[in-house]
């Protein structure tokens, strides 16, 4: 099996100049090959020369609408060439794009409009009616709607993006923004309350591209990149825009959901060399009867984030394709990955080593560093940290502590300097006075040939003691009983870690980015009447 040689990351890249506009930076980087394809989406292509032209015309269009520097615009679009033009055009004009999840409700968008005080909405035609519902709730007035690929009548205060762009001459100069000026927002998932507006700078995009896209992934202009994670997600933004455009690569974009079949279609049609996914997606692809043969695709490398990648998934994927999956962890607050496996240096079952340019530290409940082998809360220090949560000083102070960012994740540092995920800090369980990592139990369950996915939570028994409960999704056509799965885990982990109860589900609740929502399983479990554990087989 081919295994690339491990190459240490190069020296720290130079810092950008104090006056820095990331959109202008990308235009300058790619000025040498204007005819090269930058984007391929569901309806066509866009060259680097065309991208530069449209970005500067769109920036002029925002100014023509009366948008001023640092005012916000809500960016609610399916992945497409227009998404990239709008995001970069706003940056070029010094306007702040607020990229939001396309799978939310009108209530969610109404909150985000009011919270961000967005002066315009940049929206896909398919989402226009939802945005109008949000605007109809009041609380904040939006003056302009710019619509990508409208499907019908635009209505009041709306215009087609093509009309706006065609009416403008390219803006001659970008806004003279600084490295630390607000560049864009991303909203957190909101799993513990209202989503938080995470404010990032122009330079943060530069640093993630330099430290991870180039130094770890080794992207170059010959690559064709394809991300299942959408561009509104911090992970997807780096994968499908920041990283490839920083080296002049080509990007494949897909508006629809990243089902295995839709993903395979792009693999075969466009022959991407680098694919970015999440563990849930990799599991679904490996279980699909339509999984392409190695000879049908051109992948040289895959990346995984969003949740820790079970070792079994990585090993099976590499056995099938001879391609490594580089598992890592990042966050909205740090913009992209800061702890990662590396090409030629993959240890499946771990999240790898700190990305050069970032420092990590594991701390105990007393705030002091913990020794190797013991779980601690992960803190990160690096140049891509967000400025703050907009309008939320208490949460900002809790997360951004001096130069350090509190991740909310528990990890264990191994003897070789790699790190193994133990779960979210609020998901960790104490069973018989000893910490149990839900992820460790889940990773063991999915090693069983009948299991597709698993999620583990804590449940309180009749004596008020915490026990582990697993929710399991089986592969199509597979059957296994509860007793067999319990015995399977007991054989591989310490006895106190096995799940005392197993419930079979058709699917697990997840966020739009593929993360398992364990809090929903806890709510489900709390609301359910007490039942006797069943050892019946599930098919």
MOMO-V598575 format. One record per helix or strand of 2 or more residues. SS is the DSSP state (h for helix, s for strand). FROM is the first residue (numbers start at 1). LEN is the number of residues. Records with the same first field share a line. If there is no record, write none. Layout:
# MOMO-V598575
SS->FROM-LEN / FROM-LEN
This chain:
# MOMO-V598575
h->22-8 / 31-3 / 48-17 / 81-13 / 106-11 / 125-12 / 161-6 / 202-13 / 234-14 / 260-11 / 279-9 / 294-3 / 311-11 / 393-7 / 438-8 / 482-9 / 495-3 / 518-10
s->37-4 / 45-3 / 72-5 / 96-4 / 120-5 / 144-5 / 158-3 / 182-6 / 197-5 / 224-4 / 250-3 / 274-4 / 301-4 / 325-6 / 337-4 / 353-2 / 359-5 / 376-6 / 388-2 / 400-2 / 404-10 / 419-6 / 429-3 / 434-3 / 451-10 / 466-9 / 501-4
